[in-house]
Amino acid sequence: MNKKYIKKLENVIKQMLTPWKNIPFSLVIQGLSDCKIISFNKKAKKDIILLEKLKKVAKIAGIKFNKKGVVRPRPNEVGNDIEPFVKKALNDIGYKADTPTTNSGSKKSSGYPDIEFIDEFKRTNYLECKTFNIENISTTQRSFYLSPSEEFKITKDAHHFVMSFEIFIAKNIGKNNLFKCKSWKILSVENLDVDVKYEFNADNARLYAKELIIARGDL
C-alpha cells in the first residue's frame, strides 16, 4: 500500500473513533428496519387506554417479582430477571406478548427490544425491560443499548416503550444480594437521542492464530 492510501485509512479510523452524539433514536430505527416509531399521544383515547394497561402490568410484575426477589452479586444483572414477570403480566391482562420475531420468522431473545405485544386495538408495540438505581439515575452511566443485526427484531411500525423498575438491596446473602423493586417508570422513547461508538473486535480464530503466539506452556 502506498503512503497516501495508508494516510487515508488512518484518517478514516480516527473519524470512526470520534463518537456520534445525539442521534434521534427514531431515525436509527427507521434506517435499520424501514419501520417507524409511532409517537405516543397522551390525548388519544387508544393510547390513554394502553397506558392504563401498562401501568397495571408494571404493578403486577413488580409485586410478583418482590414475593421472592432475585439473588445476584450486582444490580446490573437484574434487568433480565424482571423480563419474564413483565411478559407474564402482559399476557395475564389479555395482551398477546412474546419474544419478537425477526424478518426470517425466528424468535430472538437477545438485543433490543425484549418484548413484542399486541394491544386490544390490534396494534404492535415493542417493550424493553430495564432496572435502575435511584442513586445514579441522573448520571451519564450508559444504560440503553442497540446493536445493528442482520436478524433485527423490529419488523413493524409500532410504539416503543421502556418499562423500568427501581431496584434496591433487600438484604445481603454472603457475597450476593437479594434485590427487590421499589418503584417503576414507563417511558415512550420516540424522542430519545442516542450516541454511536465504534468497536473493533476479533474472533478466537484470529486472536489465537499460530503466528501470534510467542510462548506457550502446560501446567
C-alpha positions in Angstrom: 0.0 0.0 0.0 1.3 3.5 -0.9 1.7 6.1 1.8 -1.2 8.3 0.5 -3.6 5.3 0.8 -2.3 4.4 4.3 -2.8 8.1 5.4 -6.4 8.0 4.2 -7.1 4.8 6.1 -5.6 6.4 9.3 -7.9 9.4 8.9 -10.9 7.2 8.4 -10.1 5.3 11.6 -9.6 8.5 13.5 -13.1 9.7 12.4 -14.5 6.3 13.5 -13.1 6.7 17.0 -15.0 10.0 17.4 -18.4 9.1 18.8 -21.5 10.5 17.0 -23.8 12.1 19.6 -27.4 13.0 20.0 -28.8 11.0 17.0 -32.6 10.7 17.1 -33.5 7.1 18.0 -36.5 7.2 15.7 -34.1 7.8 12.7 -31.9 4.9 13.8 -34.9 2.5 14.0 -36.2 3.7 10.6 -32.7 3.4 9.0 -32.1 -0.1 10.3 -35.5 -1.6 9.8 -37.6 0.7 7.4 -40.1 0.8 10.2 -41.3 3.9 12.0 -41.7 4.5 15.7 -45.3 5.6 16.3 -45.4 8.5 18.7 -47.4 8.1 21.9 -50.3 10.6 22.1 -51.3 11.4 25.6 -54.6 12.8 24.4 -55.6 9.9 22.1 -58.2 7.6 23.6 -56.5 4.4 22.4 -53.1 5.5 23.8 -54.7 6.5 27.1 -56.3 3.0 27.4 -52.9 1.4 26.5 -51.0 3.4 29.1 -53.5 2.5 31.9 -53.0 -1.2 30.9 -49.2 -0.8 31.0 -49.4 0.8 34.5 -51.4 -2.2 35.6 -48.7 -4.5 34.1 -45.9 -2.6 35.9 -47.7 -3.0 39.3 -48.4 -6.7 38.7 -44.9 -7.5 37.6 -43.3 -5.6 40.5 -45.5 -7.2 43.1 -44.9 -10.7 41.7 -41.1 -10.0 41.5 -41.0 -8.8 45.1 -42.6 -12.0 46.5 -39.2 -13.7 46.2 -36.9 -11.1 44.7 -33.7 -12.2 42.9 -30.3 -13.0 44.2 -27.5 -11.5 42.2 -24.0 -10.1 43.0 -24.5 -6.9 41.0 -27.5 -4.7 40.3 -26.9 -4.5 36.5 -27.6 -8.2 36.2 -31.2 -7.9 37.5 -32.7 -6.4 34.3 -33.0 -9.7 32.6 -34.7 -11.2 35.6 -37.6 -8.8 35.5 -38.5 -9.5 31.9 -40.4 -12.8 32.4 -42.6 -11.1 35.1 -43.5 -8.3 32.7 -44.2 -10.7 29.8 -46.5 -12.8 32.0 -48.3 -9.7 33.3 -48.9 -8.6 29.8 -50.5 -11.9 28.9 -52.4 -12.0 32.1 -54.2 -8.8 31.4 -55.2 -10.0 27.9 -52.4 -8.8 25.7 -50.6 -11.1 23.4 -46.9 -10.8 24.5 -44.0 -12.8 23.2 -40.3 -12.6 22.2 -40.0 -10.5 19.0 -39.9 -12.3 15.6 -37.3 -11.3 13.1 -37.9 -10.9 9.3 -36.7 -14.5 8.8 -39.5 -15.7 11.1 -37.4 -16.8 14.0 -37.8 -15.6 17.6 -34.8 -13.8 19.0 -34.4 -13.1 22.7 -31.1 -11.1 22.7 -30.9 -7.5 21.8 -33.4 -4.7 21.7 -36.3 -4.9 22.3 -37.2 -7.6 24.8 -40.9 -8.0 24.2 -43.4 -7.6 21.3 -47.0 -7.3 22.2 -50.4 -6.7 20.6 -52.9 -4.5 22.3 -56.7 -4.6 22.2 -56.7 -2.4 19.1 -54.6 -4.9 17.1 -51.5 -2.7 17.2 -48.0 -3.9 17.6 -46.0 -2.5 20.5 -42.4 -3.0 21.5 -41.2 -3.0 25.1 -37.8 -3.0 26.6 -37.4 -4.0 30.3 -34.9 -2.2 32.4 -33.9 -1.7 36.1 -32.3 1.4 37.7 -30.7 2.6 40.9 -32.2 5.9 42.1 -28.7 7.0 43.2 -27.3 7.1 39.6 -30.5 7.7 37.5 -29.3 11.3 36.7 -25.7 10.3 35.9 -24.0 9.8 32.5 -23.8 6.0 33.1 -24.8 4.2 29.9 -27.9 2.1 30.3 -29.6 1.8 26.9 -28.0 -0.2 24.0 -29.0 -1.2 20.5 -26.7 -3.1 18.0 -27.4 -3.4 14.3 -28.1 -7.0 13.2 -29.0 -9.0 10.1 -31.7 -10.5 12.3 -33.1 -7.3 13.5 -36.1 -7.6 15.8 -38.0 -4.6 14.6 -40.3 -5.6 11.8 -43.4 -3.3 12.1 -44.3 0.3 12.7 -45.1 0.4 16.4 -44.9 2.3 19.7 -41.6 1.8 21.5 -41.8 1.7 25.3 -39.3 1.1 28.1 -40.6 -0.3 31.5 -38.0 0.3 34.1 -38.0 -0.8 37.8 -36.2 0.9 40.6 -34.3 -1.9 42.5 -32.7 -1.9 45.9 -30.9 -4.4 48.1 -33.3 -6.0 50.5 -30.6 -7.9 52.3 -27.1 -9.4 51.8 -26.7 -13.1 51.2 -23.0 -13.9 51.5 -21.3 -12.4 48.5 -24.6 -11.9 46.8 -27.5 -9.5 47.3 -31.3 -10.0 47.4 -32.8 -7.4 45.1 -36.4 -6.2 45.1 -38.3 -3.4 43.4 -39.3 -0.1 45.0 -41.0 1.8 42.1 -41.4 1.7 38.3 -41.4 4.1 35.3 -42.9 3.7 31.8 -41.1 5.6 29.0 -42.0 6.3 25.4 -38.7 6.6 23.5 -39.6 8.2 20.2 -37.8 11.4 21.3 -34.8 9.7 22.7 -31.3 10.7 21.5 -28.6 8.2 21.3 -24.8 8.1 20.7 -22.7 5.8 18.5 -19.3 4.5 19.5 -17.5 2.1 17.1 -15.8 -1.0 18.4 -13.0 -3.1 16.9 -13.1 -6.9 17.6 -11.6 -10.2 16.6 -12.8 -13.8 16.9 -10.8 -16.6 18.6 -9.5 -18.0 15.3 -7.7 -14.7 14.6 -6.7 -13.9 18.2 -5.1 -17.3 18.8 -3.6 -17.7 15.3 -0.3 -19.6 15.2 1.7 -16.7 14.0 0.6 -14.5 17.0 1.6 -17.0 19.7 5.1 -16.2 21.0 5.1 -18.6 24.0 3.0 -21.4 25.5 3.2 -24.0 28.2 1.3 -26.7 30.2 0.5 -26.7 33.9 
